[in-house]
Amino acid sequence: MTLAVAITDPLAGHREREPIVFSVAGDLPQALWWARDDASNRVLCQRLTQDRRPGETRFIATVSFSGQLRLTLEEPCEPGSACIPGITVLQGKEADCFVRLDTGAFDLELCRGTAQGLGSSKWGIRHFRSLADDFELLPSGNNAIGGFYGPFFTPENGLINPPEHTTVEIETLERGQVLHHYRMHGTIPDGLLDELKGKRFSIDWVFTHGTPFFQRRYQVDPFQTVINGRSVTNKITVGDEFEGGKGKLVFDRFAAYGGTRYRAGDPYAGELVAMVAETVSGSTNQSRKFEEFRSNLSDIESAHWDLYWRLFCQWEGVLGEDELRERLARVRAASHVKAELTDRQWVLTDRPVDVSAVEHETIFPGPADKTVEFDTATGRAMVWWTSQPSGAFQIVQRRQSGWVNWGSNGENECPELPVGVEIKTAYGHFADCWQAVADQLETPPTVSAG
């Protein structure tokens, strides 16, 4: 039996371990098959179990090629055979690790979270190391790739932060040599806004063997609310964090495809810090938890940033609801005014932005669907493509703490990424070719009967 497919790249250039999904006629029960490419190289194919249709079998393989490739399915591969390439499962580092994978491109750890309200409590990818250069983007495990925040993490909603305050259940949809597909399920803690209470979410994560990118998609129960004075319907903030240590940046530049349009500075952060100082010195609250926070915030300049917003978080219960609402209302009103003043001009540039050189080490770029953060010294880069543009972004490259962030929100934590959007995220030494990488993320090869 020979079953063949033709793979064609609409773009010029080389594809590296590109995931290819194809279907063949017949119900083939074996989980793994060997195929051959044009050069007679064996290619491992994994049978997919999701979305099966009678009379056909779907497979996935990852292939490297330029232009065109013909793949011919030949024979089953025994799962216990020696020297089968593929994703391997490693021993996890964190107590809440669900799975740690060696994908052939990355060593990454997917965690459930612990709901303790700390940076180390977050679900998502809490360790991420490139196998090509042995560089770890999240060495401490106190930050995460893949959290989502707004509209639940906002001044309006008591600064609820789902990744730190929620645990997730993780369902395994596919798990084989070529593909691992996981789905997280969770409930967002209730904040101050009634219309955002009781909301559930799911996140699909897809990792494939040797591929220099991974894929994800976020689904949230339908909602409509008002953030930053604007109606927000089914839009979220997705946040990817990276850490280099104090004085070091994993990435020191940001750019958007076709040019970056942005405003620098974050007035809301300044208002929040000022309110922290006022609350610590002037609140009449006498609870044990408040005194604990007061002690930890006695030296505000060196206190962990998480403590700033946790002080005003409904979930933490540090302040009573009346005081929480009153203080957040003042932060919100001042932030709304400052965000619309004309003293922070829009900058239009075709050059990458040195974010750490601007006020608050923060910029708010405008709409884009292809973006990058990269390191000028090494060329390592993270490239994002979203199947619909996010209406805005918040990019932080804070040299003092070494914290770097990519977030799909505008000012005052206003979420801008539509729910249900596919996100592909590539990592490698792509600083000089990131636009081509982004184009490949956007435009996969076509597959037809061979």
C-alpha positions in Angstrom: 0.0 0.0 0.0 1.3 3.5 -0.9 -0.5 6.6 0.2 1.1 9.9 -0.8 0.6 13.6 -0.2 2.2 16.6 -1.8 3.4 19.5 0.4 3.9 22.9 -1.2 5.2 26.1 0.5 3.6 29.3 -0.8 6.6 31.2 0.5 10.2 31.2 -0.5 12.7 29.9 2.0 13.3 26.8 4.2 10.9 25.2 6.6 12.4 23.6 9.7 10.4 20.8 11.2 7.1 22.2 10.1 4.0 20.3 11.4 2.0 18.9 8.5 -1.4 17.3 9.0 -2.8 15.1 6.3 -5.5 12.5 5.7 -5.5 9.2 3.9 -8.4 6.9 3.0 -9.0 3.9 5.2 -9.2 3.3 9.0 -5.6 2.6 10.0 -5.4 1.5 13.6 -1.7 1.7 14.2 -0.6 4.8 16.2 2.7 5.3 14.4 3.7 5.0 10.7 6.8 5.5 8.7 6.6 7.6 5.5 9.4 8.5 3.1 10.2 11.8 1.5 11.7 12.6 -1.9 15.2 11.8 -0.8 14.1 8.4 0.7 14.5 9.7 4.2 12.1 8.0 6.7 9.7 10.4 8.4 7.7 9.4 11.5 3.9 10.0 11.3 1.6 10.0 14.3 -2.1 9.0 13.9 -4.4 11.7 15.4 -7.3 10.5 17.6 -9.3 13.8 17.7 -11.9 14.7 15.1 -11.8 11.2 13.5 -14.1 10.6 10.5 -15.2 7.1 9.3 -13.2 5.8 6.4 -10.2 8.1 6.8 -7.2 8.5 9.1 -5.5 11.7 10.0 -1.7 11.9 10.6 0.8 14.5 11.7 4.5 14.7 10.8 7.1 17.4 11.1 9.2 17.9 8.0 12.1 20.1 6.9 12.1 21.2 3.3 12.2 24.1 0.8 9.6 24.6 -1.9 8.0 21.2 -2.3 8.0 17.8 -0.7 6.2 14.5 -1.4 5.5 12.3 1.5 4.6 8.6 1.0 3.1 6.6 3.8 4.6 3.1 3.8 4.3 0.9 6.9 3.4 0.9 10.5 6.1 1.6 13.1 6.1 -0.5 16.2 5.9 1.8 19.3 8.6 -0.2 21.1 11.0 -0.1 18.2 14.5 1.2 19.0 15.7 4.6 17.8 12.2 6.1 17.2 12.7 9.9 17.2 10.2 12.1 19.0 9.1 14.1 22.0 10.2 12.7 25.4 8.8 13.3 28.8 11.2 14.5 31.5 11.1 14.7 35.3 9.5 18.0 36.3 11.1 20.7 38.4 8.1 22.3 40.0 5.7 20.7 42.5 2.7 21.6 40.4 4.3 20.3 37.1 1.8 18.5 34.9 4.3 17.6 32.2 7.8 18.5 31.3 8.7 17.9 27.6 11.8 17.7 25.5 10.3 18.6 22.2 13.6 18.4 20.3 13.6 22.2 20.1 12.6 23.2 23.6 12.7 21.9 27.2 9.5 23.3 28.7 7.4 22.7 31.7 3.6 23.0 31.8 2.2 23.7 35.3 -1.2 23.5 36.9 -0.7 26.5 39.3 -1.1 26.5 43.0 -3.5 29.4 43.6 -1.4 31.0 46.3 -1.3 34.5 44.7 2.5 34.5 44.1 4.6 34.6 40.9 5.5 31.0 41.5 1.8 30.1 41.7 1.1 30.6 38.0 -0.2 28.0 35.7 1.2 28.0 32.1 4.8 27.4 30.9 7.0 28.0 33.9 10.3 26.9 32.5 11.3 27.3 28.8 14.8 26.4 27.6 16.1 26.4 24.0 18.0 23.2 23.3 20.0 24.9 20.5 21.7 27.4 22.8 20.9 26.0 26.3 19.4 29.3 27.2 16.6 29.4 29.8 13.9 32.1 29.6 12.3 31.4 32.9 15.0 30.1 35.3 13.3 30.9 38.6 9.8 29.5 37.8 8.4 32.7 39.3 6.9 33.9 36.0 5.1 32.2 33.2 4.5 32.1 29.5 0.8 32.0 28.6 -1.2 33.6 31.4 -4.3 35.6 30.5 -5.4 38.5 32.6 -7.8 41.2 31.3 -10.6 42.0 31.7 -10.3 40.2 35.1 -7.0 41.9 36.0 -8.0 45.6 35.9 -8.6 48.6 38.2 -12.3 48.1 37.7 -12.4 44.4 38.8 -10.2 44.5 42.0 -7.1 43.4 40.1 -8.0 39.7 40.0 -5.1 37.8 38.4 -6.3 34.4 37.1 -2.8 32.8 36.6 -1.8 33.4 40.2 -5.2 32.8 41.9 -6.4 29.7 40.0 -5.4 26.1 39.5 -6.3 24.4 36.2 -7.2 20.9 35.3 -5.3 19.7 32.3 -6.7 17.2 29.8 -4.5 15.2 27.4 -6.0 15.2 23.9 -3.0 13.8 21.9 0.2 12.4 23.3 2.7 10.7 20.9 6.1 10.9 19.4 5.2 13.8 17.0 2.5 15.7 18.8 1.4 16.6 22.4 -1.9 18.4 22.7 -3.2 19.5 26.1 -6.3 21.5 27.1 -6.4 23.5 30.4 -9.7 24.1 32.1 -10.2 26.6 34.9 -12.6 29.0 36.6 -11.7 32.7 37.1 -12.0 33.9 40.7 -14.8 36.5 41.3 -13.8 40.1 41.5 -15.8 43.3 42.0 -17.7 43.2 38.7 -20.9 41.1 38.7 -20.8 40.6 34.9 -17.4 38.9 35.1 -18.3 36.5 37.9 -18.4 32.7 37.4 -16.5 32.7 34.1 -14.7 29.6 32.9 -11.9 29.2 30.4 -10.0 26.7 28.4 -6.6 26.9 26.7 -5.3 24.5 24.1 -1.5 24.0 23.9 0.1 22.2 21.0 3.8 21.1 20.9 5.3 19.2 18.0 8.6 17.4 17.6 11.6 19.5 16.6 9.4 22.5 15.7 10.8 25.9 16.6 7.4 27.2 17.6 4.4 26.2 19.6 0.7 26.9 19.3 -2.2 27.9 21.7 -5.8 29.1 21.7 -7.8 30.7 24.5 -11.6 30.2 25.0 -13.6 32.1 27.7 -17.3 32.1 28.6 -18.9 35.1 26.8 -18.7 38.4 28.6 -19.3 42.1 28.1 -18.0 44.8 30.5 -16.4 48.3 30.5 -12.7 48.7 31.0 -10.9 52.0 30.8 -14.2 53.7 29.9 -14.6 51.4 26.8 -16.9 48.6 26.1 -15.1 45.2 26.1 -16.8 42.2 24.6 -14.9 38.9 24.5 -11.4 40.4 24.4 -8.6 39.3 26.7 -5.1 40.1 27.7 -2.6 37.3 27.1 0.7 37.8 28.9 4.1 36.1 28.2 6.8 36.8 30.8 10.6 36.4 30.7 13.3 36.9 33.3 17.0 37.7 33.0 17.8 38.6 36.6 18.4 42.1 38.0 20.2 44.3 35.5 19.9 41.8 32.7 17.3 41.6 29.9 16.4 38.4 28.0 15.1 40.7 25.2 16.1 44.4 24.8 14.1 45.4 21.6 10.6 45.3 20.4 9.2 45.6 16.8 5.9 45.2 15.0 5.7 44.0 11.4 5.6 46.9 9.0 6.7 49.4 11.6 5.9 50.2 15.3 3.4 52.9 16.3 3.6 53.4 20.1 3.4 55.7 23.1 5.9 55.4 25.9 5.3 55.4 29.6 2.7 53.9 31.9 0.8 56.5 33.9 -1.4 53.9 35.5 1.6 52.2 37.1 2.6 55.5 38.6 -0.9 56.0 40.0 -0.9 52.5 41.4 2.5 53.0 43.1 1.3 56.3 44.6 -1.8 54.7 46.0 0.2 51.9 47.5 2.3 54.4 49.3 -0.8 56.3 50.5 -2.5 53.2 51.7 0.5 51.8 53.5 1.0 55.1 55.4 -2.6 56.2 55.8 -5.1 53.3 55.9 -6.8 52.7 59.2 -7.1 48.9 58.5 -5.9 46.9 61.4 -6.1 43.3 60.1 -3.2 40.9 60.5 -3.0 40.5 56.7 -2.8 44.3 56.1 0.0 44.5 58.7 1.9 41.8 56.8 1.6 43.7 53.6 2.5 47.0 55.3 5.7 45.3 56.6 6.6 43.9 53.2 6.0 47.2 51.5 7.9 49.3 54.0 10.7 49.8 51.3 8.5 50.3 48.3 11.4 50.8 45.9 12.7 47.3 46.5 9.4 45.5 47.0 8.3 42.9 44.5 5.9 44.4 41.9 3.4 41.7 42.6 2.8 43.2 46.1 1.6 46.5 44.6 -1.4 45.1 42.8 -2.0 42.3 45.4 -2.7 45.0 48.0 -5.7 46.0 45.9 -6.9 42.5 45.0 -10.4 41.3 46.0 -9.0 37.7 46.2 -6.3 38.6 48.7 -8.8 40.3 51.1 -6.2 42.7 52.5 -8.6 45.7 52.4 -12.3 45.8 53.0 -14.5 46.1 50.0 -15.6 49.7 50.6 -12.0 50.8 51.0 -10.9 48.7 48.0 -13.6 50.3 45.8 -12.9 53.8 47.0 -9.1 53.6 46.4 -9.4 51.9 43.1 -11.9 54.5 41.9 -9.4 57.2 42.5 -6.6 55.3 40.7 -9.0 54.6 37.8 -10.2 58.2 37.4 -6.6 59.7 37.5 -5.3 57.0 35.1 -8.1 57.6 32.6 -7.2 61.3 32.4 -3.5 60.7 32.1 -3.8 58.1 29.4 -5.6 60.6 27.2 -3.3 63.6 27.7 -1.3 64.8 24.7 2.0 65.0 26.5 2.8 61.4 25.5 3.0 61.7 21.8 2.6 58.8 19.4 5.9 57.7 17.8 6.0 56.1 14.3 9.2 54.2 13.6 10.5 51.5 11.3 13.3 50.8 13.7 13.1 48.3 16.7 12.3 50.1 20.0 14.7 50.2 22.9 12.0 49.8 25.5 14.2 50.0 28.6 15.3 53.5 27.5 11.9 55.1 27.7 9.8 56.3 30.7 8.6 53.5 32.9 10.5 51.0 30.6 7.1 50.5 29.0 5.5 51.1 25.6 2.0 50.7 24.3 2.1 49.8 20.6 -0.9 49.9 18.3 -2.6 47.1 16.4 -0.5 44.3 14.9 -0.6 40.6 14.2 3.1 39.9 13.9 5.5 41.1 16.6 8.9 40.3 18.0 11.1 40.9 21.0 14.8 40.2 20.6 18.2 40.6 22.1 20.7 42.7 20.2 23.8 41.1 21.5 22.9 37.4 20.8 20.2 37.6 18.2 17.8 35.4 20.1 14.2 36.3 19.5 10.6 35.5 20.3 8.2 36.0 17.4 4.4 36.1 17.8 1.7 35.7 15.2 -2.0 36.0 16.0 -4.7 34.9 13.6 -6.5 38.2 14.2 -4.6 41.4 15.2 -4.6 42.5 18.8 -5.8 46.1 19.0 -2.9 47.1 21.2 0.0 45.7 23.3 1.9 46.5 26.5 5.6 45.8 26.2 7.8 46.0 29.3 11.6 45.5 29.3 12.5 46.5 32.9 16.3 46.3 33.3 16.2 47.0 37.0 14.4 43.7 37.8 15.2 41.9 34.5 11.5 41.3 33.9 10.3 41.4 30.3 6.6 41.2 29.2 4.6 40.8 26.0 0.9 41.6 26.7 -2.1 42.0 24.4 -3.6 45.0 26.2 -3.7 48.7 25.9 -3.4 51.3 28.6 -5.1 50.9 32.0 -5.1 47.1 31.5 -7.7 47.3 28.7 -7.7 43.9 26.9 -7.4 43.9 23.1 -7.0 40.3 21.8 -10.2 38.6 20.6 -11.1 35.4 22.4 -10.6 32.3 20.2 -7.6 33.6 18.3 -4.8 31.2 17.3 -1.3 32.2 18.6 1.9 30.8 17.2 5.1 31.6 19.1 8.5 30.9 17.7 11.8 31.1 19.5 15.4 31.0 18.1 18.2 33.2 16.8 15.8 35.1 14.6 16.6 38.7 15.1 17.9 39.2 11.6 15.1 37.2 9.9 12.1 37.5 12.2 9.8 38.9 9.5 10.3 35.8 7.4 9.7 33.6 10.5 6.5 35.6 11.2 5.4 35.1 7.6 5.9 31.3 7.9 3.8 31.3 11.1 1.1 33.1 9.3 1.1 31.0 6.1 1.6 27.3 6.5 2.3 24.9 3.6 -0.5 23.5 1.6 -1.2 19.8 1.6 -2.9 17.9 -1.3 -3.2 14.3 -2.5 0.1 13.1 -4.0 
